[in-house]
Amino acid sequence: MAGGGKSRHARLRVRSVGPEPSASVGHAGHNAGPTETVTVLVRRSATSNEDRFVIRRQPRMKVLDLLVAIQRDHDPSLAFRYSCRVAMCGTCALRMDGTAGLACQTAVPDHLREVHLAPLAGLPVLRDLVVDVAPFFARWAAVTPYLVPHPGATAPARVRPDSPERQVIDPALDCITCGICYSACSVSEDGRDFLGPAALNRAMVLIADSRDASRSERLARIGNLDGVDRCHYIGGCTSCCPKDLDPFGAIRQLRRWRLTGIQGIPTP
């Protein structure tokens, strides 16, 4: 997994909360003062219902801190994933108030009253907030997501930082394979055959790389029925990427290359 790029520090919308959890859904509480507690409603796989937890607020809380507090102080059986806490591993991806993002990166505002947490959409739920990422990585693997060197190449390849291919590659390079773009994609979520935004973004990076020997094979692969033509041009993948990548732009680039050929980038 690659890391080190820009990251988007998300912030949850403010909600007001009344005596009952259902009374707060969809109501804004912008005029309320800071709260001492946050009500967290978590979708549970055993019942398909939401369990309600009231968590004491701590300074500079992230959504991941809410989950850790629930597991530590209220319900040890709650299942969720996390690892690095610095938005590099991508394992803590979930939906917060319906929007996919990283729990470790999403701040809990001082005035937040309530938040709804659910697993990523478009992937099978294993337990609570844990999803099976095998379908996502099967599509990732389908584009051969690693550089294939030229046969017999012995000298180090040199790609100047200001070269045309680097200008195309660098903005798309820091994918952490979190699956958020896949979850936000209405085509992927619908269960159709579609490689998905992350796999197509990776294919674009490698097709643009003059050191790679599989450019023609990848162009053919992304032109199949499950490739770029499946995209409906909604752009939800780009709007939710926690690393500020533009997989929607990568898909448009791939479509242009299929129609007009790759121009301005050295041929492998």
N, C-alpha and C positions, 0 to 999 in steps of 0.2 A: 504494500500500500504506500502511496505517495503522500507526503504531507508538506507543511512548511509554507503554504500559500496563504492568501488572505482568508479570513474567516468572518462570518457574519454573526454578530452578537444579537440574537433575537430578543424580543421582549413581548410578553403576553399582554393581551388586551385586559383592561380592568373590567371586572364584573362586580355587581353588588350581590349580596346574598341575604335572604330572609331566613325566617325560622325553619323553613323546609328547603331542601336542596333544589327541588323542582321550581321553586318560586324565583330563583335567580337566573335561570337560563335565558340568555338573550337580552338581559337588562344591563345597561352601563351604569357604573357608579363613580363617575369622574369627580363628583363633588365630595366624596367621602374622604375622611382623613386616613392616615396610616393605620393599619390593623395589626393586632398582636398575633392573630392566627390566620391561616389559609385553609379553606375547605377544599379537599382534593377528592374528586370522584374518579375512581379507577375502574375501567371495564375489566371484569373478571371472566375468564374463559369457562369456569365450572358452571356458572349460572347465566352467562351472557348479560348479566346486569352490572350496574355500577355499585361499588362499595364506597361508602363515604368515610373520610378520615379528616380530622381537624388537627392541623399541624401548627405548632408554635413557630412564629416567624423568627428567623435569624438574619443578621446583617448580610447583605450581598448574596442572597440565596439564589440558587439555580433550581430548575425543575428537578434535576438529579438529586439535589439535597432533600427535596420533598419525598422522593421515592425512598431514599436511604432512611429517612426518619420514619416513614411508614413501616418499612421492614424491620427496623431496629426496635421501635417503641410500640407498634400496634399489631402488625401481622407479619410474622417471619415467613409465612408461606407465599407472600407476594413475589412473583417472578418477573424479573426484568434484567437487561444486560447493560453492563458498562465496563470500561477498562481504563482508558487513559485520562479522562477528565479534561482534556485540552483540545477537543475537537479534531483529533487526528485518527482515531481508530474507527469511528463511525458506528460503534456497536450500540450506543444508547439512543438510536433513532426511534421515534414514536410520534404519535399524533397528539398535539396539545391544543385543546379547543378546536379540533378538526383540522389543524394545519400541521403537516409533517415537519419535524426539525430534530435537532440534537438536544437531549435533555441537559447535557452538561454545559451547553452554550446558551440556553434560553433563560434569561433573567426573570425573577419573580418580582414585579413592581411593588413598591411600598403600599400601594392602595389596592392591590389585588385581593378580592374577596374569595374567589372560587375559580378552579380550573378543572377541566375534564381531560383525562388522559386515556388514550386507547392505543392499541397496536397499529403498526403501519398497515395501510390498506394494500390490497392486491397480492398479499403473501399469506400462506396458511399460518394460522395461529397455533403454536405449540402449547403455550400456557400463558395466560394473562397478557403481558406486554411483550412476550418473546415470540418472534415469528420465525418460520423456516425460510432461510435465505437461499436455499438450494435453487429455486427457480430463477432468482436474480443472477446467481453465479453461473448457472447453466447458459444463460444468454451472454454473459460476460465472456465465458470461455469460447463461445461460438465464433467470436471474431478473432481468435488467436491473439490474446491481449498482451503479447510480449514481442519484442523486436526479433525478427528472424534475420540473422546476418547473411551477407552474401557468401556463397561458397568460395572457399579459397582466400577469403579476405584475411590478410595478416597485418597490414599497417593500421595504426589507430585512425579512426574516422574523425575528421575535423569539421565541425559545424560552427561557423562564426556566430556570435551572439546577435549580430545585426543582419544575419542572412534572412531571406524571405521565409524559409521554412521555420526558422525559430520564431518569427513574428506570428506565424499561424499556430505553432505548437505550444509555446509557453503559456498563453492564457488558458489553455485547456488541460494543463498537465497535472494539476493537483487533486484529482479525484481520489476520495478516500473510500470508495465503494460502500457507502453507508446505505444505499438503496432508497434514499429519500426521493430522488427524482423519479425512480421507478414507481414508488408509491403514489406520487402526485400525478403521474401520467394516466389520463383517463383510458387510454388504449390498453396499457399494461394492466391496469386495475380490472378491466373488463374481462381479462382472461384470454384475450386474443393472442395469436402468434405474432409477437413483436419483439425484436431484440431489445428495445428499450433505450432510453436516453443515455445511460451510463455506458453501455456497450458501444453505442454508435459514436459517442464522444471519444472513446478510446480508439475506435477504428479510425476516426478522422486524424487523431494524433499520429498514429503509426503510418497511415497512408501518406501523410505529409513529410515523413522522415525519410530522407534520401539514403540513409544507412540500411533501411529495411528492404528485404528482398521479396516480400510478399504483397507488394502494393496491388498488383493486378488481381490476385486471389481475393484480397479483402474488398476491393471495389466490386468484384463479382458477388461476394457474399452479402454485402449490404444492399445489393440490388435484387435480392430474392424477395419473395412475397412477404416475408417477415421483416424486411429491411426498412429503408428510409421512407418508402412510399406508404407505409402504414401510419406515419405521423400525421395527425390532424391539425397541426400548426396552432395548438392552443398555448403552448409556452409555459405551462405550469412547472415543468422541470427546471427551467432557468430561474423562475421566481422564488423557488424554495431551496436552491442549492446552498448548503451552509459554507461552501468554499468560494462562493461568488463566481462559479464557472457558468458557461453558457452552452449547455448541451443542445438547446434549441438552435442556436447559431451553428453548432457543429453539424447538426442534421441538415440545415440549409446549405452549408458548405459542401457536404457530401452529395447533395442533389445537384448542385451546380457542376461539380466535378464529373458526375455521371453524364450530364448533358453536354458539357462544353469541353471536357478534358481538364487535366490539371495544368494550370498555367502559372509561370513564375516560380516554380519549385523544381529543383533538379530532378532528373529522372534517375531512378536507382540503377 
